[in-house]
């Protein structure tokens, strides 16, 4: 449960900037038709527990997490007015915290603020669906199946290409780190340490995209990282640590070390279709 914010939190943003979020008095009819914050109490409690446990953020971060998940889940539907005063009262936080949180959500395309209109929830078509937070919120909401399928499809597009490109650059420092990550993953698997395995796995994929030498691909590395953290039920080899997954990672590292672009790409495609769920999205690679 959030506690009341102290005035010391006002350093989050200047007062002039915060005035973008007015406190409009909605017409009586509109207020009557607007769903009260209390109507989603059970969902709010669930979101709050998950947000504080997984993020460890302060009041501002927790409110962004809660409001973001409510918007993405549909609890706060498109064109729903968001009155900062009501939000502050409901979550027991200061106006500064509310306004800064709404500003973050606006940057993600989830809400918009206009003079004489106030702040409203924007339709899905306006959301920045590549934002790592939105990826996570969708993955834990009603759209979880669509989100995980779309992430699998996007990874299938990004990572095999990155593996092919990385094989042509031959950066010794990154090659060594990739090999180190494979070794760490193998040790973690033997110890039953899933957390260390997943961290090394995430580092492996980030390094591979970095090694591709393509700035636009590198810009998308956050998507891959988010996919590795929210995949939940096993979808790819990265989600089910085992000898097969480890072998695919090792083959990718070996192919990159030898400069074999085709082998690197093929090994990555094998890694991304280890689990049958992905085979319904894309065909398994053919053996040559």
HUZIHU-V52800 format. One record per backbone hydrogen bond with DSSP energy under -0.5 kcal/mol. NH is the residue of the N-H (numbers start at 1). CO is the residue of the C=O. If there is no record, write none. Layout:
nh:NH co:CO
nh:NH co:CO
//
This chain:
nh:9 co:6
nh:10 co:7
nh:11 co:8
nh:12 co:9
nh:13 co:10
nh:18 co:14
nh:19 co:15
nh:20 co:17
nh:21 co:18
nh:22 co:20
nh:24 co:22
nh:26 co:24
nh:31 co:27
nh:32 co:28
nh:33 co:29
nh:34 co:30
nh:39 co:36
nh:40 co:37
nh:41 co:38
nh:44 co:40
nh:45 co:41
nh:46 co:42
nh:47 co:43
nh:48 co:44
nh:49 co:45
nh:50 co:46
nh:51 co:47
nh:52 co:48
nh:53 co:49
nh:54 co:50
nh:55 co:51
nh:56 co:51
nh:56 co:52
nh:62 co:58
nh:63 co:59
nh:64 co:60
nh:65 co:61
nh:66 co:62
nh:67 co:63
nh:68 co:64
nh:69 co:65
nh:70 co:66
nh:71 co:67
nh:72 co:68
nh:73 co:69
nh:74 co:70
nh:74 co:71
nh:75 co:70
nh:76 co:70
nh:77 co:75
nh:79 co:121
nh:80 co:77
nh:82 co:119
nh:83 co:81
nh:84 co:22
nh:84 co:82
nh:86 co:83
nh:87 co:83
nh:88 co:84
nh:89 co:85
nh:90 co:86
nh:91 co:87
nh:92 co:88
nh:93 co:88
nh:98 co:94
nh:99 co:95
nh:100 co:96
nh:101 co:97
nh:102 co:98
nh:103 co:99
nh:104 co:100
nh:105 co:101
nh:106 co:102
nh:107 co:103
nh:108 co:104
nh:109 co:106
nh:110 co:105
nh:111 co:105
nh:112 co:120
nh:114 co:118
nh:117 co:114
nh:118 co:114
nh:119 co:82
nh:120 co:112
nh:121 co:80
nh:122 co:110
nh:126 co:123
nh:127 co:124
nh:128 co:108
nh:129 co:127
nh:131 co:128
nh:135 co:131
nh:136 co:132
nh:137 co:133
nh:138 co:134
nh:139 co:135
nh:140 co:136
nh:140 co:137
nh:141 co:138
nh:144 co:141
nh:147 co:143
nh:148 co:144
nh:149 co:145
nh:150 co:146
nh:151 co:147
nh:152 co:148
nh:153 co:149
nh:154 co:150
nh:155 co:151
nh:156 co:152
nh:157 co:153
nh:158 co:154
nh:159 co:155
nh:160 co:155
nh:161 co:157
nh:162 co:158
nh:163 co:159
nh:164 co:160
nh:165 co:161
nh:166 co:162
nh:167 co:163
nh:168 co:164
nh:168 co:165
nh:169 co:166
nh:170 co:166
nh:172 co:170
nh:175 co:171
nh:176 co:172
nh:177 co:173
nh:178 co:174
nh:179 co:175
nh:180 co:176
nh:181 co:177
nh:182 co:178
nh:183 co:179
nh:184 co:180
nh:185 co:181
nh:186 co:182
nh:187 co:183
nh:188 co:184
nh:189 co:185
nh:190 co:186
nh:191 co:187
nh:192 co:188
nh:192 co:189
nh:193 co:188
nh:194 co:192
nh:197 co:193
nh:198 co:194
nh:199 co:195
nh:200 co:196
nh:201 co:197
nh:202 co:198
nh:203 co:199
nh:204 co:200
nh:205 co:201
nh:206 co:202
nh:207 co:203
nh:208 co:204
nh:209 co:205
nh:210 co:206
nh:211 co:207
nh:212 co:208
nh:212 co:209
nh:213 co:210
nh:214 co:209
nh:215 co:213
nh:218 co:214
nh:219 co:215
nh:220 co:216
nh:220 co:217
nh:221 co:218
nh:222 co:219
nh:223 co:220
nh:224 co:220
nh:225 co:221
nh:226 co:222
nh:227 co:223
nh:228 co:224
nh:229 co:225
nh:230 co:226
nh:231 co:227
nh:237 co:271
nh:239 co:236
nh:240 co:237
nh:246 co:242
nh:247 co:243
nh:248 co:244
nh:249 co:245
nh:250 co:246
nh:251 co:247
nh:252 co:248
nh:253 co:249
nh:254 co:250
nh:255 co:251
nh:256 co:252
nh:257 co:253
nh:258 co:254
nh:259 co:255
nh:259 co:256
nh:260 co:255
nh:261 co:259
nh:264 co:260
nh:265 co:261
nh:266 co:262
nh:267 co:263
nh:268 co:264
nh:269 co:265
nh:270 co:266
nh:271 co:267
nh:272 co:268
nh:273 co:269
nh:273 co:270
nh:274 co:271
nh:275 co:235
nh:278 co:235
nh:278 co:275
nh:279 co:275
nh:279 co:276
nh:280 co:276
nh:280 co:277
nh:281 co:278
nh:282 co:278
//
